[in-house]
């Protein structure tokens, strides 16, 4: 049992280090390029996979569709993407 508990603690600490690294990188992106990590992830996914619907993007980047809509709104306002809304 102690071995299992120590492995769980090791996993938790490793995840915290990863989360901290992502947070530091996100702040650097924001400060230097005025873009967030999720925005960059969406832009890179569009570059790799071409035009996508909101729901397809949400699945690929593991975000909720409503979050993706907000990201797309901000990217569109900045002129970084163009959206073709279907009727």
Biopython code that builds the backbone (N, CA, C, O; Angstrom):
import numpy as np
from Bio.PDB.StructureBuilder import StructureBuilder

atoms = [
    (1, "UNK", "N", (0.822, -1.198, 0.000)),
    (1, "UNK", "CA", (0.000, 0.000, 0.000)),
    (1, "UNK", "C", (0.866, 1.262, 0.000)),
    (1, "UNK", "O", (0.551, 2.219, -0.708)),
    (2, "UNK", "N", (1.941, 1.281, 0.774)),
    (2, "UNK", "CA", (2.811, 2.458, 0.851)),
    (2, "UNK", "C", (3.453, 2.724, -0.502)),
    (2, "UNK", "O", (3.609, 3.880, -0.896)),
    (3, "UNK", "N", (3.823, 1.675, -1.212)),
    (3, "UNK", "CA", (4.424, 1.816, -2.534)),
    (3, "UNK", "C", (3.442, 2.478, -3.499)),
    (3, "UNK", "O", (3.807, 3.357, -4.280)),
    (4, "UNK", "N", (2.212, 2.040, -3.426)),
    (4, "UNK", "CA", (1.156, 2.600, -4.281)),
    (4, "UNK", "C", (0.906, 4.066, -3.948)),
    (4, "UNK", "O", (0.725, 4.886, -4.848)),
    (5, "UNK", "N", (0.895, 4.401, -2.652)),
    (5, "UNK", "CA", (0.698, 5.787, -2.229)),
    (5, "UNK", "C", (1.845, 6.667, -2.696)),
    (5, "UNK", "O", (1.618, 7.790, -3.146)),
    (6, "UNK", "N", (3.075, 6.172, -2.595)),
    (6, "UNK", "CA", (4.215, 6.982, -3.023)),
    (6, "UNK", "C", (4.195, 7.174, -4.540)),
    (6, "UNK", "O", (4.606, 8.224, -5.033)),
    (7, "UNK", "N", (3.725, 6.180, -5.279)),
    (7, "UNK", "CA", (3.598, 6.319, -6.729)),
    (7, "UNK", "C", (2.537, 7.367, -7.057)),
    (7, "UNK", "O", (2.718, 8.154, -7.986)),
    (8, "UNK", "N", (1.443, 7.387, -6.316)),
    (8, "UNK", "CA", (0.394, 8.383, -6.523)),
    (8, "UNK", "C", (0.923, 9.785, -6.251)),
    (8, "UNK", "O", (0.625, 10.719, -6.996)),
    (9, "UNK", "N", (1.692, 9.931, -5.204)),
    (9, "UNK", "CA", (2.283, 11.230, -4.882)),
    (9, "UNK", "C", (3.249, 11.644, -5.986)),
    (9, "UNK", "O", (3.267, 12.811, -6.379)),
    (10, "UNK", "N", (4.045, 10.718, -6.489)),
    (10, "UNK", "CA", (4.980, 11.001, -7.585)),
    (10, "UNK", "C", (4.223, 11.480, -8.824)),
    (10, "UNK", "O", (4.632, 12.441, -9.475)),
    (11, "UNK", "N", (3.122, 10.809, -9.144)),
    (11, "UNK", "CA", (2.308, 11.223, -10.295)),
    (11, "UNK", "C", (1.745, 12.624, -10.069)),
    (11, "UNK", "O", (1.797, 13.471, -10.961)),
    (12, "UNK", "N", (1.216, 12.862, -8.889)),
    (12, "UNK", "CA", (0.645, 14.175, -8.578)),
    (12, "UNK", "C", (1.700, 15.267, -8.689)),
    (12, "UNK", "O", (1.435, 16.320, -9.268)),
    (13, "UNK", "N", (2.879, 15.039, -8.151)),
    (13, "UNK", "CA", (3.953, 16.033, -8.226)),
    (13, "UNK", "C", (4.387, 16.263, -9.677)),
    (13, "UNK", "O", (4.651, 17.396, -10.079)),
    (14, "UNK", "N", (4.456, 15.201, -10.443)),
    (14, "UNK", "CA", (4.825, 15.331, -11.855)),
    (14, "UNK", "C", (3.793, 16.147, -12.615)),
    (14, "UNK", "O", (4.151, 17.004, -13.423)),
    (15, "UNK", "N", (2.521, 15.889, -12.364)),
    (15, "UNK", "CA", (1.458, 16.658, -12.998)),
    (15, "UNK", "C", (1.530, 18.130, -12.598)),
    (15, "UNK", "O", (1.318, 19.007, -13.436)),
    (16, "UNK", "N", (1.820, 18.408, -11.349)),
    (16, "UNK", "CA", (1.953, 19.797, -10.885)),
    (16, "UNK", "C", (3.108, 20.492, -11.603)),
    (16, "UNK", "O", (2.986, 21.658, -11.979)),
    (17, "UNK", "N", (4.244, 19.781, -11.800)),
    (17, "UNK", "CA", (5.370, 20.382, -12.527)),
    (17, "UNK", "C", (4.975, 20.699, -13.965)),
    (17, "UNK", "O", (5.333, 21.751, -14.495)),
    (18, "UNK", "N", (4.245, 19.799, -14.587)),
    (18, "UNK", "CA", (3.779, 20.026, -15.964)),
    (18, "UNK", "C", (2.836, 21.218, -16.003)),
    (18, "UNK", "O", (2.966, 22.088, -16.864)),
    (19, "UNK", "N", (1.888, 21.261, -15.075)),
    (19, "UNK", "CA", (0.932, 22.367, -15.040)),
    (19, "UNK", "C", (1.650, 23.702, -14.814)),
    (19, "UNK", "O", (1.289, 24.713, -15.417)),
    (20, "UNK", "N", (2.646, 23.701, -13.963)),
    (20, "UNK", "CA", (3.423, 24.923, -13.706)),
    (20, "UNK", "C", (4.177, 25.350, -14.967)),
    (20, "UNK", "O", (4.215, 26.537, -15.290)),
    (21, "UNK", "N", (4.772, 24.402, -15.675)),
    (21, "UNK", "CA", (5.494, 24.728, -16.906)),
    (21, "UNK", "C", (4.550, 25.300, -17.959)),
    (21, "UNK", "O", (4.908, 26.242, -18.666)),
    (22, "UNK", "N", (3.362, 24.744, -18.066)),
    (22, "UNK", "CA", (2.365, 25.251, -19.011)),
    (22, "UNK", "C", (1.956, 26.670, -18.616)),
    (22, "UNK", "O", (1.812, 27.536, -19.478)),
    (23, "UNK", "N", (1.769, 26.909, -17.330)),
    (23, "UNK", "CA", (1.390, 28.233, -16.856)),
    (23, "UNK", "C", (2.482, 29.264, -17.161)),
    (23, "UNK", "O", (2.181, 30.366, -17.620)),
    (24, "UNK", "N", (3.734, 28.916, -16.910)),
    (24, "UNK", "CA", (4.852, 29.823, -17.196)),
    (24, "UNK", "C", (4.925, 30.108, -18.691)),
    (24, "UNK", "O", (5.112, 31.254, -19.098)),
    (25, "UNK", "N", (4.778, 29.075, -19.506)),
    (25, "UNK", "CA", (4.817, 29.243, -20.961)),
    (25, "UNK", "C", (3.655, 30.113, -21.437)),
    (25, "UNK", "O", (3.831, 30.960, -22.312)),
    (26, "UNK", "N", (2.478, 29.908, -20.868)),
    (26, "UNK", "CA", (1.309, 30.706, -21.236)),
    (26, "UNK", "C", (1.537, 32.185, -20.931)),
    (26, "UNK", "O", (1.195, 33.043, -21.745)),
    (27, "UNK", "N", (2.105, 32.486, -19.778)),
    (27, "UNK", "CA", (2.385, 33.879, -19.430)),
    (27, "UNK", "C", (3.418, 34.479, -20.379)),
    (27, "UNK", "O", (3.308, 35.646, -20.757)),
    (28, "UNK", "N", (4.414, 33.696, -20.763)),
    (28, "UNK", "CA", (5.426, 34.179, -21.701)),
    (28, "UNK", "C", (4.797, 34.471, -23.067)),
    (28, "UNK", "O", (5.081, 35.503, -23.676)),
    (29, "UNK", "N", (3.952, 33.569, -23.540)),
    (29, "UNK", "CA", (3.250, 33.786, -24.810)),
    (29, "UNK", "C", (2.415, 35.056, -24.763)),
    (29, "UNK", "O", (2.444, 35.871, -25.685)),
    (30, "UNK", "N", (1.684, 35.208, -23.693)),
    (30, "UNK", "CA", (0.812, 36.366, -23.549)),
    (30, "UNK", "C", (1.611, 37.667, -23.522)),
    (30, "UNK", "O", (1.233, 38.646, -24.166)),
    (31, "UNK", "N", (2.705, 37.675, -22.785)),
    (31, "UNK", "CA", (3.516, 38.885, -22.662)),
    (31, "UNK", "C", (4.230, 39.227, -23.966)),
    (31, "UNK", "O", (4.266, 40.391, -24.365)),
    (32, "UNK", "N", (4.794, 38.232, -24.627)),
    (32, "UNK", "CA", (5.605, 38.483, -25.814)),
    (32, "UNK", "C", (4.789, 38.603, -27.101)),
    (32, "UNK", "O", (5.147, 39.372, -27.993)),
    (33, "UNK", "N", (3.700, 37.849, -27.202)),
    (33, "UNK", "CA", (2.972, 37.778, -28.468)),
    (33, "UNK", "C", (1.488, 38.127, -28.355)),
    (33, "UNK", "O", (0.771, 38.089, -29.355)),
    (34, "UNK", "N", (1.028, 38.457, -27.182)),
    (34, "UNK", "CA", (-0.380, 38.796, -26.952)),
    (34, "UNK", "C", (-1.325, 37.705, -27.459)),
    (34, "UNK", "O", (-2.342, 37.985, -28.095)),
    (35, "UNK", "N", (-0.965, 36.470, -27.163)),
    (35, "UNK", "CA", (-1.816, 35.329, -27.532)),
    (35, "UNK", "C", (-1.783, 34.322, -26.385)),
    (35, "UNK", "O", (-0.764, 34.167, -25.711)),
    (36, "UNK", "N", (-2.891, 33.651, -26.174)),
    (36, "UNK", "CA", (-2.950, 32.653, -25.107)),
    (36, "UNK", "C", (-2.598, 31.276, -25.665)),
    (36, "UNK", "O", (-2.617, 31.062, -26.877)),
    (37, "UNK", "N", (-2.279, 30.360, -24.777)),
    (37, "UNK", "CA", (-1.968, 28.987, -25.208)),
    (37, "UNK", "C", (-3.134, 28.337, -25.947)),
    (37, "UNK", "O", (-2.913, 27.717, -26.987)),
    (38, "UNK", "N", (-4.375, 28.454, -25.448)),
    (38, "UNK", "CA", (-5.486, 27.863, -26.192)),
    (38, "UNK", "C", (-5.678, 28.495, -27.579)),
    (38, "UNK", "O", (-6.033, 27.805, -28.535)),
    (39, "UNK", "N", (-5.439, 29.812, -27.680)),
    (39, "UNK", "CA", (-5.546, 30.461, -28.985)),
    (39, "UNK", "C", (-4.474, 29.920, -29.935)),
    (39, "UNK", "O", (-4.758, 29.629, -31.097)),
    (40, "UNK", "N", (-3.250, 29.788, -29.436)),
    (40, "UNK", "CA", (-2.167, 29.248, -30.259)),
    (40, "UNK", "C", (-2.460, 27.807, -30.666)),
    (40, "UNK", "O", (-2.214, 27.416, -31.807)),
    (41, "UNK", "N", (-2.981, 27.030, -29.739)),
    (41, "UNK", "CA", (-3.336, 25.648, -30.043)),
    (41, "UNK", "C", (-4.383, 25.582, -31.150)),
    (41, "UNK", "O", (-4.278, 24.757, -32.058)),
    (42, "UNK", "N", (-5.384, 26.442, -31.079)),
    (42, "UNK", "CA", (-6.421, 26.471, -32.123)),
    (42, "UNK", "C", (-5.844, 26.912, -33.462)),
    (42, "UNK", "O", (-6.174, 26.331, -34.496)),
    (43, "UNK", "N", (-4.986, 27.931, -33.458)),
    (43, "UNK", "CA", (-4.364, 28.377, -34.708)),
    (43, "UNK", "C", (-3.519, 27.277, -35.330)),
    (43, "UNK", "O", (-3.566, 27.059, -36.540)),
    (44, "UNK", "N", (-2.744, 26.583, -34.500)),
    (44, "UNK", "CA", (-1.901, 25.497, -35.008)),
    (44, "UNK", "C", (-2.757, 24.354, -35.542)),
    (44, "UNK", "O", (-2.417, 23.748, -36.558)),
    (45, "UNK", "N", (-3.842, 24.062, -34.878)),
    (45, "UNK", "CA", (-4.745, 23.002, -35.330)),
    (45, "UNK", "C", (-5.382, 23.382, -36.662)),
    (45, "UNK", "O", (-5.525, 22.533, -37.542)),
    (46, "UNK", "N", (-5.765, 24.644, -36.818)),
    (46, "UNK", "CA", (-6.306, 25.101, -38.103)),
    (46, "UNK", "C", (-5.251, 24.990, -39.202)),
    (46, "UNK", "O", (-5.559, 24.582, -40.322)),
    (47, "UNK", "N", (-4.016, 25.352, -38.883)),
    (47, "UNK", "CA", (-2.939, 25.258, -39.874)),
    (47, "UNK", "C", (-2.690, 23.802, -40.276)),
    (47, "UNK", "O", (-2.427, 23.510, -41.442)),
    (48, "UNK", "N", (-2.775, 22.907, -39.316)),
    (48, "UNK", "CA", (-2.518, 21.488, -39.588)),
    (48, "UNK", "C", (-3.690, 20.787, -40.264)),
    (48, "UNK", "O", (-3.495, 19.968, -41.162)),
    (49, "UNK", "N", (-4.911, 21.110, -39.830)),
    (49, "UNK", "CA", (-6.087, 20.338, -40.243)),
    (49, "UNK", "C", (-7.046, 21.087, -41.161)),
    (49, "UNK", "O", (-8.051, 20.522, -41.590)),
    (50, "UNK", "N", (-6.754, 22.343, -41.467)),
    (50, "UNK", "CA", (-7.618, 23.100, -42.371)),
    (50, "UNK", "C", (-8.878, 23.582, -41.694)),
    (50, "UNK", "O", (-9.000, 23.512, -40.471)),
    (51, "UNK", "N", (-9.819, 24.073, -42.484)),
    (51, "UNK", "CA", (-11.067, 24.596, -41.914)),
    (51, "UNK", "C", (-11.794, 23.544, -41.067)),
    (51, "UNK", "O", (-11.912, 22.382, -41.455)),
    (52, "UNK", "N", (-12.270, 23.981, -39.918)),
    (52, "UNK", "CA", (-12.969, 23.081, -38.991)),
    (52, "UNK", "C", (-14.197, 23.778, -38.427)),
    (52, "UNK", "O", (-14.228, 25.001, -38.294)),
    (53, "UNK", "N", (-15.190, 22.996, -38.102)),
    (53, "UNK", "CA", (-16.335, 23.534, -37.374)),
    (53, "UNK", "C", (-15.929, 23.744, -35.915)),
    (53, "UNK", "O", (-14.914, 23.218, -35.458)),
    (54, "UNK", "N", (-16.730, 24.516, -35.199)),
    (54, "UNK", "CA", (-16.459, 24.733, -33.779)),
    (54, "UNK", "C", (-16.400, 23.413, -33.017)),
    (54, "UNK", "O", (-15.506, 23.199, -32.198)),
    (55, "UNK", "N", (-17.351, 22.538, -33.291)),
    (55, "UNK", "CA", (-17.391, 21.273, -32.546)),
    (55, "UNK", "C", (-16.225, 20.362, -32.908)),
    (55, "UNK", "O", (-15.705, 19.658, -32.043)),
    (56, "UNK", "N", (-15.805, 20.364, -34.169)),
    (56, "UNK", "CA", (-14.649, 19.549, -34.565)),
    (56, "UNK", "C", (-13.381, 20.065, -33.890)),
    (56, "UNK", "O", (-12.558, 19.284, -33.413)),
    (57, "UNK", "N", (-13.235, 21.390, -33.855)),
    (57, "UNK", "CA", (-12.076, 21.980, -33.179)),
    (57, "UNK", "C", (-12.095, 21.625, -31.701)),
    (57, "UNK", "O", (-11.071, 21.240, -31.136)),
    (58, "UNK", "N", (-13.260, 21.755, -31.076)),
    (58, "UNK", "CA", (-13.380, 21.464, -29.647)),
    (58, "UNK", "C", (-12.914, 20.047, -29.337)),
    (58, "UNK", "O", (-12.218, 19.825, -28.346)),
    (59, "UNK", "N", (-13.290, 19.094, -30.172)),
    (59, "UNK", "CA", (-12.873, 17.704, -29.955)),
    (59, "UNK", "C", (-11.369, 17.546, -30.120)),
    (59, "UNK", "O", (-10.728, 16.849, -29.333)),
    (60, "UNK", "N", (-10.804, 18.185, -31.132)),
    (60, "UNK", "CA", (-9.368, 18.041, -31.391)),
    (60, "UNK", "C", (-8.493, 18.658, -30.307)),
    (60, "UNK", "O", (-7.427, 18.131, -29.988)),
    (61, "UNK", "N", (-8.946, 19.778, -29.740)),
    (61, "UNK", "CA", (-8.120, 20.468, -28.739)),
    (61, "UNK", "C", (-8.592, 20.226, -27.307)),
    (61, "UNK", "O", (-8.045, 20.798, -26.365)),
    (62, "UNK", "N", (-9.598, 19.387, -27.146)),
    (62, "UNK", "CA", (-10.103, 18.995, -25.824)),
    (62, "UNK", "C", (-10.580, 20.197, -25.010)),
    (62, "UNK", "O", (-10.254, 20.343, -23.832)),
    (63, "UNK", "N", (-11.368, 21.060, -25.677)),
    (63, "UNK", "CA", (-12.016, 22.190, -25.016)),
    (63, "UNK", "C", (-13.509, 22.103, -25.291)),
    (63, "UNK", "O", (-13.933, 21.393, -26.203)),
    (64, "UNK", "N", (-14.306, 22.817, -24.512)),
    (64, "UNK", "CA", (-15.748, 22.811, -24.765)),
    (64, "UNK", "C", (-16.041, 23.642, -26.009)),
    (64, "UNK", "O", (-15.304, 24.578, -26.318)),
    (65, "UNK", "N", (-17.116, 23.305, -26.726)),
    (65, "UNK", "CA", (-17.484, 24.101, -27.901)),
    (65, "UNK", "C", (-17.685, 25.588, -27.580)),
    (65, "UNK", "O", (-17.316, 26.446, -28.382)),
    (66, "UNK", "N", (-18.260, 25.895, -26.426)),
    (66, "UNK", "CA", (-18.464, 27.313, -26.077)),
    (66, "UNK", "C", (-17.131, 28.033, -25.858)),
    (66, "UNK", "O", (-17.005, 29.213, -26.187)),
    (67, "UNK", "N", (-16.153, 27.343, -25.313)),
    (67, "UNK", "CA", (-14.819, 27.925, -25.146)),
    (67, "UNK", "C", (-14.190, 28.207, -26.494)),
    (67, "UNK", "O", (-13.575, 29.256, -26.687)),
    (68, "UNK", "N", (-14.341, 27.273, -27.435)),
    (68, "UNK", "CA", (-13.788, 27.447, -28.777)),
    (68, "UNK", "C", (-14.448, 28.635, -29.476)),
    (68, "UNK", "O", (-13.772, 29.395, -30.169)),
    (69, "UNK", "N", (-15.745, 28.801, -29.305)),
    (69, "UNK", "CA", (-16.443, 29.949, -29.909)),
    (69, "UNK", "C", (-15.825, 31.254, -29.397)),
    (69, "UNK", "O", (-15.578, 32.170, -30.181)),
    (70, "UNK", "N", (-15.579, 31.341, -28.103)),
    (70, "UNK", "CA", (-14.954, 32.535, -27.530)),
    (70, "UNK", "C", (-13.554, 32.769, -28.086)),
    (70, "UNK", "O", (-13.181, 33.900, -28.398)),
    (71, "UNK", "N", (-12.787, 31.694, -28.207)),
    (71, "UNK", "CA", (-11.440, 31.799, -28.777)),
    (71, "UNK", "C", (-11.531, 32.268, -30.223)),
    (71, "UNK", "O", (-10.797, 33.171, -30.625)),
    (72, "UNK", "N", (-12.417, 31.671, -31.009)),
    (72, "UNK", "CA", (-12.585, 32.066, -32.406)),
    (72, "UNK", "C", (-13.029, 33.526, -32.513)),
    (72, "UNK", "O", (-12.567, 34.250, -33.396)),
    (73, "UNK", "N", (-13.926, 33.964, -31.617)),
    (73, "UNK", "CA", (-14.365, 35.367, -31.623)),
    (73, "UNK", "C", (-13.169, 36.302, -31.454)),
    (73, "UNK", "O", (-13.026, 37.278, -32.192)),
    (74, "UNK", "N", (-12.313, 35.997, -30.477)),
    (74, "UNK", "CA", (-11.153, 36.853, -30.212)),
    (74, "UNK", "C", (-10.147, 36.807, -31.362)),
    (74, "UNK", "O", (-9.596, 37.840, -31.742)),
    (75, "UNK", "N", (-9.905, 35.621, -31.916)),
    (75, "UNK", "CA", (-8.974, 35.506, -33.042)),
    (75, "UNK", "C", (-9.502, 36.239, -34.273)),
    (75, "UNK", "O", (-8.733, 36.851, -35.015)),
    (76, "UNK", "N", (-10.808, 36.175, -34.486)),
    (76, "UNK", "CA", (-11.414, 36.861, -35.631)),
    (76, "UNK", "C", (-11.318, 38.378, -35.461)),
    (76, "UNK", "O", (-11.011, 39.088, -36.418)),
    (77, "UNK", "N", (-11.578, 38.879, -34.249)),
    (77, "UNK", "CA", (-11.473, 40.323, -33.994)),
    (77, "UNK", "C", (-10.056, 40.835, -34.259)),
    (77, "UNK", "O", (-9.874, 41.971, -34.696)),
    (78, "UNK", "N", (-9.069, 40.004, -33.995)),
    (78, "UNK", "CA", (-7.674, 40.387, -34.215)),
    (78, "UNK", "C", (-7.227, 40.161, -35.659)),
    (78, "UNK", "O", (-6.089, 40.462, -36.017)),
    (79, "UNK", "N", (-8.125, 39.632, -36.480)),
    (79, "UNK", "CA", (-7.793, 39.405, -37.880)),
    (79, "UNK", "C", (-6.915, 38.195, -38.112)),
    (79, "UNK", "O", (-6.283, 38.083, -39.162)),
    (80, "UNK", "N", (-6.864, 37.287, -37.152)),
    (80, "UNK", "CA", (-6.018, 36.103, -37.284)),
    (80, "UNK", "C", (-6.725, 34.933, -37.957)),
    (80, "UNK", "O", (-6.076, 34.018, -38.465)),
    (81, "UNK", "N", (-8.047, 34.964, -37.961)),
    (81, "UNK", "CA", (-8.821, 33.952, -38.677)),
    (81, "UNK", "C", (-9.996, 34.628, -39.376)),
    (81, "UNK", "O", (-10.405, 35.733, -39.019)),
    (82, "UNK", "N", (-10.515, 33.948, -40.361)),
    (82, "UNK", "CA", (-11.755, 34.341, -41.032)),
    (82, "UNK", "C", (-12.730, 33.197, -40.868)),
    (82, "UNK", "O", (-12.384, 32.037, -41.089)),
    (83, "UNK", "N", (-13.938, 33.523, -40.484)),
    (83, "UNK", "CA", (-14.950, 32.473, -40.328)),
    (83, "UNK", "C", (-15.980, 32.584, -41.422)),
    (83, "UNK", "O", (-16.380, 33.676, -41.825)),
    (84, "UNK", "N", (-16.402, 31.425, -41.895)),
    (84, "UNK", "CA", (-17.479, 31.335, -42.879)),
    (84, "UNK", "C", (-18.630, 30.642, -42.168)),
    (84, "UNK", "O", (-18.644, 29.419, -42.029)),
    (85, "UNK", "N", (-19.589, 31.433, -41.721)),
    (85, "UNK", "CA", (-20.723, 30.876, -40.968)),
    (85, "UNK", "C", (-21.758, 30.307, -41.920)),
    (85, "UNK", "O", (-22.197, 30.972, -42.858)),
    (86, "UNK", "N", (-22.139, 29.067, -41.662)),
    (86, "UNK", "CA", (-23.171, 28.447, -42.499)),
    (86, "UNK", "C", (-24.556, 28.917, -42.059)),
    (86, "UNK", "O", (-24.772, 29.270, -40.900)),
    (87, "UNK", "N", (-25.465, 28.912, -42.993)),
    (87, "UNK", "CA", (-26.816, 29.388, -42.673)),
    (87, "UNK", "C", (-27.700, 28.254, -42.207)),
    (87, "UNK", "O", (-28.871, 28.473, -41.895)),
]
sb = StructureBuilder()
sb.init_structure("model")
sb.init_model(0)
sb.init_chain("A")
sb.init_seg("    ")
for serial, (resi, resn, name, xyz) in enumerate(atoms, 1):
    if name == "N":
        sb.init_residue(resn, " ", resi, " ")
    sb.init_atom(name, np.array(xyz, "f"), 0.0, 1.0, " ", f" {name:<3s}", serial, name[0])
structure = sb.get_structure()
